[in-house]
Amino acid sequence: MSEQAGQARIDSLLPELGNRVAPLTRRRRVTQVAAAFSRHGIGYLLLRLGLEGAAPLHRGLLGHVARDDPYTRPDHLRLALEELGTTPIKLGQILSTRADLVPPAYVTELAKLRDRVPSVPAAAIRRVIEHEFGQPVEAIFARFDDEPLAAASIGQVHTARLFSGEEVVVKVQKPGVAEQVEVDLRLLHDLAQVAQRHSSLAKDYDFVAIAEEFAWTLRGELDYEREGRNADAFRHQFAGNRDVIIPKIYWPQTTRQVLTMQRLTGVKIDDREGLARLGIDRHELAVRSANLILTEVFEYGFYHADPHPGNFLVLANGAIGALDFGMVGRMGNQQKLDLLDLMAAVVDRDAEQVVDAFEALGVAGVAARRDELVRDVAHLLERYVGRPLADLRFDEVTAEIFATARRHHLRMPAELVLLMKTLAMNEGVGRHLDPSFNASAVAAPFVRRIMRRRLRPTAWEPELRRGLADLARASLDLPGTLRRLTRQIDRGEVTVTVRPSELDVPLRRLESMVNRLAMSVLVAAFVVGTAILMAVFHPGSDESWLGWFFAAGLIAAAVFGIWLLLAIWRSGRH
């Protein structure tokens, strides 16, 4: 399809989309979205046609900002999202983490969307606080600084002091943001439904599910009480750890739109000059930073999922202070085991097992292209033949996996993508601190520890407990199930079709089971009989041969018992 035809198709769909968003505010938003993407879409179209020289938009044409370098297609997308505000910016930020869906050039450009927005007046922020608490700001804080410490698309941060004397930071949601986000999310959902019906990519990607996933994430960021609970959970995890500081949440001064937490003072973790002034060893800091994230992932299964440098401070005593708990990841025990299976398959260079691990981890679309996927994974594994785990780089492996996912139109679960992004981002921070840093070498002990833990008998206790519980429930349900089945048979509602050719295998298995049962009875009888004879007869010196007879009997019983166990074990494997 040509670009002109594609644009014509988009234009034909806009009325449909506009009809789906009936309220006036949503209609106005549709107009804004259409205008932004039309303006920046012209540049995108010219680039696709190779005609960018005909209209040099970087010279300031059509409302574009003049600059020295020509605009790229990723530039146009980023600019359109920036122009549209909070929700599109957040969408771009999340897409920048989905390298399994978005090409690398777009990932790099969208990663620049770091909420570069102006702050709102202090009066508007004060009104939000007063609305949330029903009283003046002066009644809540002994001091509130009107000059913002930082500003983002959803909220902005101010410093303050409580009446008890603690210095705090107050994160306040900007007025009207929640309402605007809801309008945008409904619009996005409508757009996803339209795309699901008309796009050729719909068979590979569930656009509606992606939109709903994004909506859930963004609504979570709007809830500051949830962020506060996340912070408390991290503080509980690291209680007693002096190397990690999680700020305290002051709940009497916290609501859904206002978050008050302890103020931490330090330098950003990537501030080399500031670290030098504190006398911090950068290599040691890189190792501690990696251990922090790996401990969260592999020990607690609850981790900080946005570990960019702005969210971590190094305090004067060298401790790492974590900030911003709006985006967190969770990893259950089964996911850890599935991830270990994936790692083991990579180490064994077993492409089939790698694809099986993908399915276990919830990667969608594997079955449709399994043979091709196995072949490409085998080629990918050849790149890492002979390389130990400590020599692998998360960002390299992650980029390869994401490229393979895009090539085969796979959709990876958000939890897995979030984990891979987190590990790669943390590795990037470590290499910024020390170019020789290798996160895989730090991760290797964690992997070995979990693998050893997996081999312990206690590791299987939860699964055994669940299995026994399921068996108990099934046993309790069995009488009722049999009664219902009997009544259905009596009423002639059950039809049984038997094909003699299909009975061969079950009959052979039944015969084998009967033989083993008979052998087990004979062995048990032999053991019991020998024990009774030994208890009745007490051979003296003249009857020592009886002792040898009894010993031989017990040895024979043991041999038969071992044979029986091996037979049962072998049958269980087939």
Buried (B, 14 or more C-beta within 10 A) or exposed (E): EEEEEEBEEBEEBBEEBBEBBEEEEBBEBBEEBBEBBBBBBBBBBBBEEEEBEEEBBBEEEEEBEEEEEBBBBBBBBBBBBBBBBBBBBBBBBBBBBBBBBBEEEBBBBBBBBEBEBEBBEBEBBBBBBBEBBEEEBEEBBEEBBEEBBBBBBBBBBBBBBBEEEBEBBBBBBBBEBBEBBBBBBBBBBBBBBBBBEEBEEBEBBBBBBBBBBBBEBBBBBBBBBBBBBBBBBBBEBBEEEEEBBBBBBBEEBBBBBBBBBBBBEBBBBBBBEBBEEBEBEBEEBBBBBBBBBBBBBBBBBBBBBBBBBBBBBBBEEBBBBBBBBBBBBBBEEEBBBBBBBBBBBBBEBBBEBBBBBBEBBBBBBBEEBBEEBBEBBBEBBEEBEEEEBEEBBBBBBBBBBBBBBBEBBBBBBBBBBBBBBBBBBBBBBBBBBBEEBBBBBBBBEBBEEBEEEBEEEEBEEEEEEEEEEEEEEEEEEEEEEEEEEEEEEEEEEEEEEEEEEEEEEEEEEEEEEEEBEEBBEEBEEBBEEBBEEBEEEEBEEEEEEBBEBBEEBBEBBEEBBEEBEEBEEEEEEE
